[in-house]
Amino acid sequence: MNNQRRKKISKALGLIGEAHDILEEVRDEEEESYDNLPENQKEGERGDTMEENISTLEDFIGQLEEADELEEM
């Protein structure tokens, strides 16, 4: 791979890293909000939705972490 392509990958990895950090922050905030819900709301629709959001964010964060494999190119 030539230097130009490596620079593009490096730039993309930087952006992915920024996105990763933002999504982790959002996930942490959502987890904190969920933890502060009264038990009756945790067991209701709102709690279910928040748990789904947290799970989706965790899945996506994991996928972004796999992008680190590009650095090995």
C-alpha positions, -999 to +999 in steps of 0.1 A: +000+000+000+014+034-009+018+063+015-012+082+001-036+053+009-019+049+043-026+086+051-062+082+041-065+051+064-048+071+092-073+099+088-102+075+088-090+058+119-088+092+136-124+099+127-134+065+138-116+071+171-135+103+176-168+086+168-159+058+193-153+083+221-185+101+214-206+069+214-189+057+246-199+090+262-235+087+251-237+051+262-223+060+296-248+088+299-277+065+289-265+039+314-264+065+342-299+077+333-311+041+333-295+034+367-312+064+381-347+054+370-372+042+396-376+004+395-411+006+381-398+026+351-369+002+346-393-026+342-416-007+319-414+004+282-390+033+290-365+010+307-367-016+279-361+011+253-331+024+272-316-011+276-320-016+239-303+017+232-274+008+255-271-026+238-271-011+203-245+014+213-223-013+228-226-034+196-216-004+175-187+005+197-175-030+194-176-028+157-156+005+157-130-012+179-125-038+152-115-010+128-082-010+147-072-039+125-068-014+096-037-002+114-020-035+107-021-028+069 
